[in-house]
């Protein structure tokens, strides 16, 4: 019946419930391209042009640990004042481990229960402040809206396919972890006309 309506040129609408498996390798690529955008860095404070006060993460590696998302990255930061052309204050570089639980908020993939620790376990005054700051900031800064990307992919023109596709009623009911991927459930209506 679907095929007959389709080939007669009548609009056809279908519901879809899909499990999308976002592998860690793919997530690393997307995070590197969309989040770590300044020369492979994600600035948490300041920018590339700030020489005395800045903080950034770089070189993210994503995986799973105990049912949670684990991100290993390099932190570099400085909290100093410019004094006669020299930066005077604290600064340090060290590897961090970020543990978090992915969850869905409408169509946003977000992080909760975030814990940030130095990878080597040593906690200086500076690294303690950095990790506490990252624990508070990352849930606000690290999010991904799935809807625009799904719309772009599902509505993209297909060569030699003369019909238009329209996405509607897009929902992301849940997200979970596996040892290889973040799994996201998608529910949507696709109209072919």
N, C-alpha and C positions, 0 to 999 in steps of 0.2 A: 504494500500500500504506500509506504514512504517513498519508494523508488518511483512508483507511478505518478504520484503527486509532484515529485521533484522534476521528473522529465517532462511533465506537462507544463512546467513553468510556474506552478502554484507555490506560494510561500509555504515553507515547512519550518516548524519549530520543534526542537527537541530539548529535553532536559538531560543534563549530564551530572553525574556524581563521580568525581575523579580523585584518586590518591596521587599526589605529586611527590616524588622522592627527589629531594634536593641533596645530591651527594656532596660530601665534604670537599672534594676536588672542585666541583662546580661552584660551591659556595665560596671557596677561596678566590676563585676567579672573579665572581660577581662582587664580593667584598673588596677585592683589590681594585676593580674598575670603578665601582660606584661609591665606595666609602673612603678608601685610601687613595684619594684623588690628587694630592699634591706631591708629586715625585715619589709615589708609593707610600705616602704618609697620611695619617689621620690626625689632624691637629685638634687637640682637646682644649688648648689654650693658646692664644696668639696665632701667629702665622709665620710663613717662611721668611718674611722680612724682619721679624722681631729678633733681636740678637740677645737680649737679656732676660726676657720673660716669655717663655713658650713651653709647650708640652705636646708631644706627639707619640703615636704608636706607629710601628712599621713592621713589615715582614710577617703578616698573620698566617698562622697554620691552624687549621680547624679540624677537630675530631670529636670523639665521644668518650666520656668517662663516667661510668656508673649511672648511665641513663641521662646524663646532662651534656650540654654542649661545652667543649673545652677549646679555648683559643689561646695559643701561645704567640706572643708578640714581643717586640723589643720596644721598651719605653725610653725616651730621651726627653729630659726637661731641664729647665733652669728657671729659678725664681730669684732674680737679682735686680739690682739697680745699676743704672749707668752712672758711673762716677768718673768723671774726666776721661770719657772714652773707653773705660774698662767696666766690665760687668763684675759687680761685687755682690756675692750672695751664694745661695745653694744651687747645686746642679748635679745631675747624675744620670747615668744610663744603665739599665739593667733589663733582663728578660722578665716578663710577667706571665702568669697563668691566670686566665679569666675563665671561671666556671659560671654557667648560666643555664636557665631553663627557658627554651623558646615557648612562646604562647601566642595566641591570636587575639587581637583586639579589632573587631570588625574585619577589615581586609588587611590590616597591618600585622606583619610578623615581628614580634617584639621579644625582649629579654626580661626575665624576672629572676629573683633570688640570685642576683649577681654577687660573686665573690672574686676579688682580685688580690693576688699574693705575688711576691717576688718568687721567681722560679727557683732560686737557690735557697729560699727559706730564711735568708738573713733580712732583718727588718731594722734599717736605720731610721732615724727620725724623719728624714726626707722620704724614704721609700714607704714608710707607714702613712705619711700624709698623702703621698701620690696614690697609693692603693685605696685609701679611704675615699679620696676624690673621684677616682675612676669608678669605684663601686657605686657612687651616687650619680655620676654623669652618664655612664654607658647606657643604662636603660632609657634615657631620654634621647641619646644621640644615635644609637644603633637600632634602626628599625627599617623595615622594607615593606613598601606598599605593593601587594601582589596584584591588585586589580588593574592598574594601568598596563603592567607588563602582560597580563593575561589578555586584556583587550587588544593590545597591539599585535600579539601573536595570533589570536583567534580570528581577528578581523582583517588580517593582512591579505592583500590580493594574491590569488594563486594563478600562475600562468595557465592559460587555456581553460579556466574555470569561469564561466560568464556570470556567475551569481554573486551577489553581495551577502556577507554574513554580518549579523549584528548580535552582540553579546548583551545580555540583560540579566537581572536578578542574581548578580554575582555575589556569592557568599563564601566565607572561609570558616567552616564550623569548628575545626580543631587542628592542632599540630602535636606531633609526638616525635620521639627520637628512636632511631635504631642504631646499631653499631656502625652503619655505613652512611646514614643520611638523616636529615630532618624530613619528616613526612608531614605533608600538609594536605588536608581534605579540601577539595573545591566543589562547589555546587553552583551550577549556572544554567541559563537557558540560551540556546544559540538558534537564531532565526536565519534561515537561508531564503533569500528572495531574489 
